[in-house]
């Protein structure tokens, strides 16, 4: 194992989710799902996102899941029914979940997020208080996947979160392990910015697309970044791997996204190119994972020396001249390219 992979593993030690909050997130999601299955017309529930994909990083946030409703029980609901929007059904589900969850977590409250009920618990574990986001999904009459709500627009959108989990957790054990470790590193890198450029789903899709069997962690990370940068620079779309949803959207304008990806890809490539020199690797990765890797002491020293070597501008003030003396024109030294007072 080279120094690049060694330092990336050091970063993993800082960003990986802590066991107790992670276990609590699983427990809370299971409780919400077991309550939701009692809702009228519920066919099944599922887990989605970071929990089943093992890509949570510290601190633990939302545990994502969904409840699938039978459209035959709700003939007026959704685009293939009477066009009824998701707002009312989400409110009805929340009215069921709130009292049910409060039997175990007395301070729990049920509000809404973009895709359905959002349950807060008011009971931190190790300083973290994982929430649960539950998608109100509806079976489709035609086409794969499900109808899921967009409560911000009060409309239904096609997606297949169950298929996403199946795809992202597929493959040999070694491939799955590398993929989820790279996704965690990408999430930590992305969250360093005041405005993250990519959704967690976007980063996961890229890892699923670009990582191949028998890639080590460092090579896999470098490959994802370089291929993602090339795609965004070319203005090409990232398609839904399930073939149901629209193309995956960037969270910042393309030029900004491309610039971030390219500079990061170059930084990781630089580290790999100097993999036998730990100080050089640390210097390169400190510019990529700047919240997690300190620059070597020599970087700081070199910066100070460079600052001392910069010529100070010569002015009449620094020469102590004023009045008529300040108007004296400097003479040019023979063979020089500048002026000397």
Order of alpha helices (4+ residues) and beta strands (2+ residues): alpha-alpha-beta-alpha-beta-alpha-beta-beta-beta-beta-beta-alpha-alpha-alpha-alpha-alpha-alpha-alpha-beta-beta
